[in-house]
Amino acid sequence: MNYQQEYDSIYNSYYLKIEKLIKHHLIAEKAKKRNVNLVHNELNQFLYNNTPSKFEVNNNPALKNLLQLFEARFKLYGEDYINLIFSNEIKTGFNAIQPVELPSGYTIKKLLMEIAIISAIEEVCRLLSINNSLFYLFYNSNDFSRFEIKEYKGMEIDETPIYIELNRRLNPNHYTVETGLDGYFEEIEETTNKTYSLPIAIALLNEVGFFELEKIKNLSPTSLAKIIAIIQLKDPSDKNTNRAISGNVRVLNPDNKENNFKYTSHKHAEKVKSILNEIKQGNS
């Protein structure tokens, strides 16, 4: 059996099913005008406390040991986690269980199915928690047309297009100063002979290896943006400033999905090399 393929098929199918059920539940609760905090808390409590307990793998001591083995897969292997943990540990452990200790007709395929479904439920719970501010925007705007429960890798939740669109609709005053900053972040290479634009400053930090420092790599995008804002003598609490900084940092990655016309730090590699040479020669 290809455990990874089987696991992915079940996980993805149930993840989408859970997401759809939650969406319909929220639409119904919104129609009743129920409080968003109450709805969010009840949903999380139901998913965490009720659903997993219905599975044999959580109720049978021998099977629960195998579930714990699965949860340790990242500590045991560096890749191909699911195939290896099932082939080497879980299959051996399952075969060692006496039939009388197992639920009637229980197979290793049923075990894999239960683990995949529980994993999907736990991931949905995790994302509902860390993305709760977006959850609130969907609910308060009563707009579930693009409702989704997903991870936004490399982005803070308040920097995602869907968050900005919904928040702008509900809180338009938060965005009134955005256009006033456009001139600062445009493609202006130098405002004076000794002052450089934000994209050039970030390109320069990249060239000297700033983003490769261990302490920097461990920072969240928001924390990094605030540090760079301070370096640039800007307000680190200004969301528009931090958004411009984050965009110019991310666009340095060739695989990024940022707007590379608005954020231009990646275009200045040669420029910053020239600046560094001038500094080394004492001419800048």
N, C-alpha and C positions, 0 to 999 in steps of 0.2 A: 504493500500500500504506500502511495505517496502521501505521507501524513501532512506535509505542508499544503499540498494542493487541496486535500480534503478539508483541512482546517480553514483555509482561506475561503473556500466556497461556502461553508456553513457560517463562518464569522461574518462575511460580507452580506449574505442573505439576511441574517437575523439583525445585523446592524441597521440595514435599510428598513426592515420591518419595524424595529423599535423606534427609529426616527419618525417614521410615518405615523405610528400610533401616538407618539408624543405630540406631534403636530396637530392631529385631530382632537386630542385631549385638550390642548391649549385653546384651540378655536372654540370648543364647547365651554371651557371655563371662562374665557373672555366674554362670551355671549351672556354668561350669568353675572358678569361684572365683578368677579371675585378678585380679591387683592393679589397682586403679582407675587409678593413675598410668600404668602400662604401657599399659592399654587406651586411655586418653585420648591419650597420646603417639603410639601406633601409628595411631590413627584420624586425628589431625591430619596426621601424616606422610604417610599414604596419600592423603588428600584434597589436600594441598598439592603433593606431588611426583609422584604418579602420574596422577591423573585428568585434569588439564588438558592434559598432554602428549599425550593421545590425540586431541586435536582438531587439524584441519588449520590452524586460525587461529593456533595456537602453533608450528607446524612449517614454515609457508610464510612466507618473509621479506616478500613483498608483502602478504599478508593480515595478518601481525603488525603491520605499519605501520598498518593500518586499525583493529586492536584498540586500539592505542595512541591513535589519534584518538578512539575511543569513550571511553576512560578519561579523556580530557581534556575531556569534554563540559561539565562543571560550570564549567570555566574559560572556555569559549567562549560559553555561553548562560546566561541567568538563569531560564529556564523552558522547558517543552516540550523538554527536553534530547534525548530519544531521537529524536523525529521530526525535529528540526532538524539534529542531527549526522549522521543518515543521509541526509536529503534534500540537505543542502548540502555535506558533506565526504565521507562514506563512499561514497555512490553515485557521486560524481564520481571518487573514487579507484579504486573497484572497476572502473568502466567503462574506466579508463585502463590497467588491467593487461592485458597480452597474454594471449590464451587459453592459449598454451603455458606461461605462468608459473603457471597455476591447475591444481588437481587436476581430473581428468576429471569433467565434469558439475557443477562447483561453481557455485552461484548466489549472488546477494546474500541470498536468503531463507535459504540454508544458512549463510551467514555470520552473519546475525542470530540464527539458532537456536543456533549454537555460542557466540556471545557471551553470549546469555541463559543458557545452561546453565553456562558458566564463571562468570558473575556470581553465579548461585545457589550454586555450590560455594564461591566465595570468601566469600560472606556467611555461609554455614553455618560455615566455618572461623573467621571473625572472631567469631561469636557463641559458638562452642564455647570460644574462647579467653577472651573477656571475661566469660563466664558460667560459667567452669569450676567455681566453687564450687557452683553449682546442679547442674551435671553430676555432681559428686561425690555430692551428696545423693540424686539419683535412683538412682545406681548403688549406693551404700552401703546405702540403705534397701530396695533391690530392689523399688522401686515405680515401674513405668514406665506406670501406667495413664493418667497425664496428662503423659507425657513430651512436651516441646516444645522447639524451638530457635527462640527469638524475641528481639526486642529489647524491653526494658521501658523505653520512653521516659519521661523525667522521674522515674525511680525508680532507686535503687540496688538491685542484685540482692538484697541481704539484707533489703530492705524489701518484697519482693513476697510476696503471700499464699502462693504455692506454696513459696517458700523457707522462710518462717516455719513453715508446717505441717510440712514434712519435717524441718527442723532441730529443731523442738520435739520431734518424735518421737525423733530420734536423740540430741539433747542437751537433755533436759528441764531440766537445772539452769541453763541459760542464761536461762531465762524465769521463774525462781522469784520474782524481785523485781518482776515486771511489775505485779501487782495492788497492791503497796505504793505505787506511784506514782500510782495512779488519783486519789487525793484531791487531789494537787497539780495535776493537769491537768484537773480537773473544771471545770464552769462556775461558778467562784468569781470574782466580779468584783474584789473587793478583800480582801486578808487584813488589811490595816491601812489607815489613811487615806492612806498614802503608798506602799503596795506593791500592785502590780497583777498579775493572773494572766498566765500565758504567752500565752493567746490575745489578750489586750488588748495585751500588749507587742508581739506580732508585728503586730497591726493598726495599732499606732502607728508601727512601723517602715515599714509599707507606706504609711501616710498621709504621712509626711515624705519619701517617695521613696527610702528606703534600698535597696530591691530593684531600683531602676532605675540605680543606680550601675554604671558599666562594670566596675569591679573585682569587684563583687558578682555581676553577671550572668555573668561568666566562671568563677565557682566551681562546683564540683560540688555536688549537694545535700548530700552528707556534709560537705564543708568548710564550707558555709554553716551547716549545723546546729551544727557545733562552735563557730563564731564566735558564734552567737546564744547557745549554752549558756554561753560565757565571759561574755558581756554579762549574762546572767541569773544569774551567779555559781553555775553548775551545772558538774558534771564533764563536760567535752567528750568524754570517752572512754566515757561511759555510753550504751549503745545505746538504752535505753528513753527517756532524755531526748531523744536526737537523733531518735528516731522520732516523738515527740510534736511536736517542733519542725518536722520536715519535713512532717508532716501538716497542721499549722496554716499553714505557708507555702503548700503546694500548694492548700489549700482556698480560698485567696484568688482563684485562677483559676476563673472560672465554668465552664470546660470540664473541670475536673478530675474524677477519679473517686474522690476521697477520701470517707471517711465524714464527712459534714457535720453529723452529730449528735455525734460524738466530738470532732471538731476544729472549733472555733467562732470562729476569728479573724475570719471573714467577717461575723459578726453584730455586730461592734463598730465599724462605720464612724462612726456618729453619736457613740458614746461617746468615741472617741479625738479627734474634732473638738472635743468639749467640753473634754477634758483639755488639748488644745493651746491653746484659747482661754484657759483658766485660767492656763496657764503664761505666755502672752503678757501677760496682765493682772497677773501677779505674785501670783496667788492660790493657786498650787499649788507 
